[in-house]
Each structure stands twice: as structure tokens, then as C-alpha cells.
Amino acid sequence: MSDNPAASEGELTARRIRADVEQVLGEPAGALGEHDDLLDRGMDSIRLMSLVESWRKAGVETDFITLAEEPSVAAWTRLLLDD
């Protein structure tokens, strides 16, 4: 079993989005602000594609471009969880 939340499948929640992002960026829990620009915090295309694939496995329809246009935890939570 992996310690990486991004590697686990299951329901996508706001908590999981934050944990997945912190994990791929190597940040401790709670280190990211809701509106921090994730590109400035080290998010790159490879990390973002890893998140997209993980979240697709959780049943969420999203893509790289949509997330790259608004790179913050707050925006991604809104985009991924709002119906």
C-alpha cells in the first residue's frame, strides 16, 4: 500500500485534493494556502498530469489545461467538486 494519497483511488474530497497536492509538491500538511499559486510552489506539468490521472481514477472528469489555467487549491477544489 502506498503512503501517497495521490496514488490511492476513492472519493475525491477537498481534503484529498489538498493532501494530494501537498504530497506531489513535497510540502508538509497545511503548508499551502488556499490561494497560493501552485506554479510558484513548484507544480510542473509532470506533477500536474500525475494528479489529473489520479483524480480521473477517482471518477472526476478534468484535464491538464483546465487545472493549469487556475493553479490554486481553492480553484481546483471548486473545479473538481462543483457539479
N, CA, C and O atoms as a GROMACS GRO file, in nm:
protein
  332
    1MET      N    1   0.084  -0.119   0.000
    1MET     CA    2   0.000   0.000   0.000
    1MET      C    3   0.088   0.124   0.000
    1MET      O    4   0.193   0.126   0.065
    2SER      N    5   0.046   0.225  -0.071
    2SER     CA    6   0.125   0.347  -0.086
    2SER      C    7   0.089   0.449   0.020
    2SER      O    8  -0.027   0.456   0.062
    3ASP      N    9   0.186   0.527   0.064
    3ASP     CA   10   0.160   0.638   0.154
    3ASP      C   11   0.119   0.763   0.077
    3ASP      O   12   0.086   0.865   0.138
    4ASN      N   13   0.119   0.756  -0.055
    4ASN     CA   14   0.088   0.869  -0.141
    4ASN      C   15  -0.062   0.877  -0.163
    4ASN      O   16  -0.118   0.790  -0.231
    5PRO      N   17  -0.130   0.981  -0.107
    5PRO     CA   18  -0.274   0.992  -0.129
    5PRO      C   19  -0.309   1.003  -0.276
    5PRO      O   20  -0.417   0.960  -0.316
    6ALA      N   21  -0.221   1.060  -0.357
    6ALA     CA   22  -0.249   1.074  -0.500
    6ALA      C   23  -0.252   0.939  -0.569
    6ALA      O   24  -0.309   0.926  -0.677
    7ALA      N   25  -0.191   0.839  -0.508
    7ALA     CA   26  -0.187   0.707  -0.569
    7ALA      C   27  -0.309   0.623  -0.532
    7ALA      O   28  -0.334   0.520  -0.594
    8SER      N   29  -0.383   0.666  -0.432
    8SER     CA   30  -0.498   0.587  -0.389
    8SER      C   31  -0.622   0.626  -0.467
    8SER      O   32  -0.640   0.740  -0.507
    9GLU      N   33  -0.707   0.528  -0.487
    9GLU     CA   34  -0.833   0.554  -0.555
    9GLU      C   35  -0.940   0.572  -0.449
    9GLU      O   36  -0.923   0.530  -0.335
   10GLY      N   37  -1.049   0.635  -0.486
   10GLY     CA   38  -1.159   0.657  -0.394
   10GLY      C   39  -1.221   0.791  -0.419
   10GLY      O   40  -1.186   0.862  -0.514
   11GLU      N   41  -1.315   0.826  -0.333
   11GLU     CA   42  -1.388   0.950  -0.350
   11GLU      C   43  -1.297   1.072  -0.336
   11GLU      O   44  -1.212   1.078  -0.248
   12LEU      N   45  -1.316   1.166  -0.425
   12LEU     CA   46  -1.238   1.289  -0.420
   12LEU      C   47  -1.308   1.389  -0.330
   12LEU      O   48  -1.426   1.419  -0.348
   13THR      N   49  -1.236   1.440  -0.232
   13THR     CA   50  -1.287   1.539  -0.138
   13THR      C   51  -1.192   1.658  -0.136
   13THR      O   52  -1.081   1.650  -0.189
   14ALA      N   53  -1.235   1.767  -0.075
   14ALA     CA   54  -1.148   1.884  -0.061
   14ALA      C   55  -1.022   1.847   0.016
   14ALA      O   56  -0.912   1.892  -0.016
   15ARG      N   57  -1.038   1.766   0.118
   15ARG     CA   58  -0.923   1.723   0.199
   15ARG      C   59  -0.824   1.642   0.115
   15ARG      O   60  -0.703   1.660   0.125
   16ARG      N   61  -0.877   1.553   0.032
   16ARG     CA   62  -0.789   1.472  -0.052
   16ARG      C   63  -0.718   1.558  -0.157
   16ARG      O   64  -0.600   1.536  -0.183
   17ILE      N   65  -0.788   1.654  -0.216
   17ILE     CA   66  -0.725   1.742  -0.315
   17ILE      C   67  -0.604   1.810  -0.252
   17ILE      O   68  -0.495   1.809  -0.309
   18ARG      N   69  -0.623   1.868  -0.134
   18ARG     CA   70  -0.514   1.936  -0.065
   18ARG      C   71  -0.401   1.839  -0.033
   18ARG      O   72  -0.284   1.869  -0.056
   19ALA      N   73  -0.434   1.722   0.020
   19ALA     CA   74  -0.332   1.623   0.056
   19ALA      C   75  -0.256   1.576  -0.067
   19ALA      O   76  -0.134   1.561  -0.062
   20ASP      N   77  -0.326   1.553  -0.176
   20ASP     CA   78  -0.260   1.509  -0.300
   20ASP      C   79  -0.162   1.614  -0.351
   20ASP      O   80  -0.050   1.582  -0.390
   21VAL      N   81  -0.206   1.740  -0.349
   21VAL     CA   82  -0.120   1.849  -0.397
   21VAL      C   83   0.003   1.862  -0.306
   21VAL      O   84   0.115   1.874  -0.355
   22GLU      N   85  -0.019   1.861  -0.176
   22GLU     CA   86   0.094   1.871  -0.083
   22GLU      C   87   0.192   1.755  -0.104
   22GLU      O   88   0.313   1.774  -0.098
   23GLN      N   89   0.138   1.636  -0.127
   23GLN     CA   90   0.223   1.519  -0.148
   23GLN      C   91   0.310   1.534  -0.272
   23GLN      O   92   0.432   1.513  -0.264
   24VAL      N   93   0.251   1.570  -0.385
   24VAL     CA   94   0.331   1.579  -0.508
   24VAL      C   95   0.433   1.693  -0.503
   24VAL      O   96   0.535   1.689  -0.571
   25LEU      N   97   0.403   1.796  -0.422
   25LEU     CA   98   0.496   1.908  -0.410
   25LEU      C   99   0.598   1.887  -0.297
   25LEU      O  100   0.691   1.966  -0.282
   26GLY      N  101   0.580   1.781  -0.219
   26GLY     CA  102   0.671   1.756  -0.108
   26GLY      C  103   0.655   1.854   0.006
   26GLY      O  104   0.750   1.881   0.079
   27GLU      N  105   0.535   1.908   0.021
   27GLU     CA  106   0.506   2.006   0.126
   27GLU      C  107   0.442   1.936   0.246
   27GLU      O  108   0.367   1.840   0.228
   28PRO      N  109   0.472   1.982   0.367
   28PRO     CA  110   0.406   1.925   0.484
   28PRO      C  111   0.258   1.964   0.487
   28PRO      O  112   0.218   2.063   0.426
   29ALA      N  113   0.179   1.885   0.557
   29ALA     CA  114   0.036   1.912   0.568
   29ALA      C  115   0.013   2.054   0.620
   29ALA      O  116   0.076   2.096   0.718
   30GLY      N  117  -0.076   2.125   0.555
   30GLY     CA  118  -0.111   2.260   0.596
   30GLY      C  119  -0.017   2.369   0.548
   30GLY      O  120  -0.036   2.486   0.582
   31ALA      N  121   0.084   2.333   0.470
   31ALA     CA  122   0.183   2.432   0.426
   31ALA      C  123   0.133   2.523   0.315
   31ALA      O  124   0.184   2.634   0.298
   32LEU      N  125   0.035   2.478   0.239
   32LEU     CA  126  -0.014   2.555   0.125
   32LEU      C  127  -0.136   2.639   0.164
   32LEU      O  128  -0.227   2.590   0.231
   33GLY      N  129  -0.136   2.765   0.121
   33GLY     CA  130  -0.254   2.847   0.137
   33GLY      C  131  -0.355   2.813   0.028
   33GLY      O  132  -0.317   2.767  -0.080
   34GLU      N  133  -0.481   2.834   0.055
   34GLU     CA  134  -0.587   2.803  -0.040
   34GLU      C  135  -0.566   2.870  -0.176
   34GLU      O  136  -0.599   2.813  -0.280
   35HIS      N  137  -0.511   2.990  -0.174
   35HIS     CA  138  -0.497   3.068  -0.297
   35HIS      C  139  -0.352   3.082  -0.343
   35HIS      O  140  -0.323   3.161  -0.433
   36ASP      N  141  -0.261   3.006  -0.282
   36ASP     CA  142  -0.121   3.009  -0.329
   36ASP      C  143  -0.116   2.965  -0.475
   36ASP      O  144  -0.186   2.872  -0.515
   37ASP      N  145  -0.033   3.033  -0.553
   37ASP     CA  146  -0.011   2.993  -0.692
   37ASP      C  147   0.077   2.868  -0.690
   37ASP      O  148   0.194   2.875  -0.653
   38LEU      N  149   0.020   2.756  -0.731
   38LEU     CA  150   0.091   2.629  -0.723
   38LEU      C  151   0.209   2.623  -0.819
   38LEU      O  152   0.302   2.546  -0.796
   39LEU      N  153   0.207   2.701  -0.924
   39LEU     CA  154   0.322   2.707  -1.014
   39LEU      C  155   0.442   2.769  -0.942
   39LEU      O  156   0.556   2.726  -0.961
   40ASP      N  157   0.414   2.869  -0.859
   40ASP     CA  158   0.520   2.932  -0.780
   40ASP      C  159   0.572   2.840  -0.670
   40ASP      O  160   0.684   2.856  -0.621
   41ARG      N  161   0.490   2.742  -0.632
   41ARG     CA  162   0.527   2.648  -0.526
   41ARG      C  163   0.593   2.521  -0.580
   41ARG      O  164   0.625   2.430  -0.503
   42GLY      N  165   0.613   2.514  -0.712
   42GLY     CA  166   0.686   2.402  -0.770
   42GLY      C  167   0.604   2.306  -0.855
   42GLY      O  168   0.657   2.206  -0.903
   43MET      N  169   0.476   2.335  -0.875
   43MET     CA  170   0.394   2.249  -0.960
   43MET      C  171   0.446   2.259  -1.103
   43MET      O  172   0.468   2.368  -1.155
   44ASP      N  173   0.466   2.144  -1.166
   44ASP     CA  174   0.509   2.141  -1.305
   44ASP      C  175   0.416   2.047  -1.382
   44ASP      O  176   0.326   1.986  -1.324
   45SER      N  177   0.438   2.034  -1.511
   45SER     CA  178   0.347   1.957  -1.595
   45SER      C  179   0.344   1.809  -1.557
   45SER      O  180   0.239   1.746  -1.563
   46ILE      N  181   0.456   1.754  -1.518
   46ILE     CA  182   0.459   1.611  -1.482
   46ILE      C  183   0.380   1.587  -1.354
   46ILE      O  184   0.301   1.493  -1.347
   47ARG      N  185   0.400   1.671  -1.255
   47ARG     CA  186   0.324   1.658  -1.130
   47ARG      C  187   0.174   1.678  -1.154
   47ARG      O  188   0.091   1.604  -1.101
   48LEU      N  189   0.141   1.777  -1.235
   48LEU     CA  190   0.001   1.805  -1.264
   48LEU      C  191  -0.065   1.688  -1.337
   48LEU      O  192  -0.178   1.652  -1.305
   49MET      N  193   0.003   1.630  -1.434
   49MET     CA  194  -0.054   1.515  -1.505
   49MET      C  195  -0.072   1.397  -1.411
   49MET      O  196  -0.168   1.321  -1.426
   50SER      N  197   0.016   1.379  -1.315
   50SER     CA  198   0.002   1.274  -1.215
   50SER      C  199  -0.126   1.294  -1.135
   50SER      O  200  -0.200   1.198  -1.109
   51LEU      N  201  -0.152   1.418  -1.096
   51LEU     CA  202  -0.275   1.448  -1.022
   51LEU      C  203  -0.398   1.426  -1.108
   51LEU      O  204  -0.496   1.367  -1.063
   52VAL      N  205  -0.394   1.473  -1.232
   52VAL     CA  206  -0.508   1.456  -1.324
   52VAL      C  207  -0.542   1.308  -1.337
   52VAL      O  208  -0.659   1.270  -1.328
   53GLU      N  209  -0.443   1.224  -1.358
   53GLU     CA  210  -0.468   1.080  -1.374
   53GLU      C  211  -0.524   1.019  -1.246
   53GLU      O  212  -0.616   0.937  -1.252
   54SER      N  213  -0.472   1.058  -1.133
   54SER     CA  214  -0.522   1.007  -1.005
   54SER      C  215  -0.668   1.048  -0.984
   54SER      O  216  -0.750   0.966  -0.943
   55TRP      N  217  -0.698   1.173  -1.012
   55TRP     CA  218  -0.834   1.221  -0.992
   55TRP      C  219  -0.931   1.163  -1.093
   55TRP      O  220  -1.049   1.145  -1.062
   56ARG      N  221  -0.886   1.133  -1.212
   56ARG     CA  222  -0.971   1.064  -1.310
   56ARG      C  223  -1.006   0.925  -1.260
   56ARG      O  224  -1.119   0.879  -1.278
   57LYS      N  225  -0.910   0.857  -1.198
   57LYS     CA  226  -0.936   0.725  -1.142
   57LYS      C  227  -1.040   0.731  -1.031
   57LYS      O  228  -1.109   0.633  -1.004
   58ALA      N  229  -1.050   0.846  -0.967
   58ALA     CA  230  -1.150   0.867  -0.862
   58ALA      C  231  -1.285   0.905  -0.921
   58ALA      O  232  -1.381   0.929  -0.848
   59GLY      N  233  -1.293   0.911  -1.055
   59GLY     CA  234  -1.420   0.937  -1.121
   59GLY      C  235  -1.446   1.082  -1.157
   59GLY      O  236  -1.558   1.117  -1.195
   60VAL      N  237  -1.346   1.166  -1.147
   60VAL     CA  238  -1.363   1.308  -1.177
   60VAL      C  239  -1.317   1.336  -1.320
   60VAL      O  240  -1.208   1.295  -1.360
   61GLU      N  241  -1.401   1.406  -1.395
   61GLU     CA  242  -1.365   1.446  -1.531
   61GLU      C  243  -1.291   1.578  -1.525
   61GLU      O  244  -1.349   1.681  -1.488
   62THR      N  245  -1.166   1.577  -1.561
   62THR     CA  246  -1.087   1.700  -1.565
   62THR      C  247  -0.974   1.682  -1.665
   62THR      O  248  -0.953   1.574  -1.718
   63ASP      N  249  -0.903   1.789  -1.690
   63ASP     CA  250  -0.790   1.780  -1.781
   63ASP      C  251  -0.681   1.879  -1.739
   63ASP      O  252  -0.704   1.968  -1.657
   64PHE      N  253  -0.566   1.860  -1.796
   64PHE     CA  254  -0.447   1.939  -1.765
   64PHE      C  255  -0.472   2.089  -1.786
   64PHE      O  256  -0.441   2.169  -1.699
   65ILE      N  257  -0.528   2.125  -1.900
   65ILE     CA  258  -0.547   2.267  -1.935
   65ILE      C  259  -0.637   2.338  -1.834
   65ILE      O  260  -0.605   2.448  -1.789
   66THR      N  261  -0.748   2.274  -1.799
   66THR     CA  262  -0.842   2.335  -1.705
   66THR      C  263  -0.774   2.368  -1.573
   66THR      O  264  -0.792   2.477  -1.519
   67LEU      N  265  -0.696   2.274  -1.521
   67LEU     CA  266  -0.629   2.295  -1.393
   67LEU      C  267  -0.513   2.394  -1.406
   67LEU      O  268  -0.489   2.473  -1.315
   68ALA      N  269  -0.441   2.388  -1.516
   68ALA     CA  270  -0.326   2.477  -1.534
   68ALA      C  271  -0.368   2.624  -1.544
   68ALA      O  272  -0.290   2.713  -1.510
   69GLU      N  273  -0.490   2.649  -1.588
   69GLU     CA  274  -0.538   2.787  -1.602
   69GLU      C  275  -0.563   2.854  -1.468
   69GLU      O  276  -0.556   2.977  -1.457
   70GLU      N  277  -0.593   2.775  -1.364
   70GLU     CA  278  -0.620   2.829  -1.230
   70GLU      C  279  -0.545   2.746  -1.127
   70GLU      O  280  -0.606   2.663  -1.060
   71PRO      N  281  -0.415   2.767  -1.112
   71PRO     CA  282  -0.333   2.680  -1.028
   71PRO      C  283  -0.334   2.714  -0.878
   71PRO      O  284  -0.235   2.763  -0.825
   72SER      N  285  -0.447   2.686  -0.812
   72SER     CA  286  -0.453   2.701  -0.666
   72SER      C  287  -0.542   2.591  -0.610
   72SER      O  288  -0.626   2.536  -0.680
   73VAL      N  289  -0.522   2.560  -0.484
   73VAL     CA  290  -0.603   2.458  -0.418
   73VAL      C  291  -0.750   2.500  -0.419
   73VAL      O  292  -0.837   2.417  -0.444
   74ALA      N  293  -0.777   2.626  -0.392
   74ALA     CA  294  -0.916   2.675  -0.390
   74ALA      C  295  -0.982   2.657  -0.526
   74ALA      O  296  -1.095   2.609  -0.534
   75ALA      N  297  -0.914   2.697  -0.632
   75ALA     CA  298  -0.971   2.685  -0.766
   75ALA      C  299  -0.991   2.539  -0.803
   75ALA      O  300  -1.096   2.503  -0.858
   76TRP      N  301  -0.895   2.454  -0.774
   76TRP     CA  302  -0.907   2.313  -0.810
   76TRP      C  303  -1.020   2.247  -0.732
   76TRP      O  304  -1.091   2.162  -0.786
   77THR      N  305  -1.036   2.284  -0.605
   77THR     CA  306  -1.146   2.228  -0.527
   77THR      C  307  -1.279   2.267  -0.591
   77THR      O  308  -1.368   2.184  -0.605
   78ARG      N  309  -1.291   2.394  -0.629
   78ARG     CA  310  -1.415   2.440  -0.694
   78ARG      C  311  -1.436   2.368  -0.826
   78ARG      O  312  -1.546   2.318  -0.853
   79LEU      N  313  -1.334   2.361  -0.909
   79LEU     CA  314  -1.346   2.299  -1.041
   79LEU      C  315  -1.376   2.149  -1.033
   79LEU      O  316  -1.453   2.097  -1.113
   80LEU      N  317  -1.317   2.081  -0.938
   80LEU     CA  318  -1.330   1.936  -0.931
   80LEU      C  319  -1.452   1.888  -0.855
   80LEU      O  320  -1.503   1.779  -0.883
   81LEU      N  321  -1.501   1.968  -0.761
   81LEU     CA  322  -1.610   1.920  -0.676
   81LEU      C  323  -1.745   1.982  -0.708
   81LEU      O  324  -1.848   1.924  -0.674
   82ASP      N  325  -1.748   2.099  -0.771
   82ASP     CA  326  -1.876   2.160  -0.806
   82ASP      C  327  -1.937   2.086  -0.923
   82ASP      O  328  -1.870   2.053  -1.021
   83ASP      N  329  -2.065   2.060  -0.911
   83ASP     CA  330  -2.136   1.988  -1.019
   83ASP      C  331  -2.166   2.077  -1.134
   83ASP      O  332  -2.225   2.034  -1.233
   0.00000   0.00000   0.00000
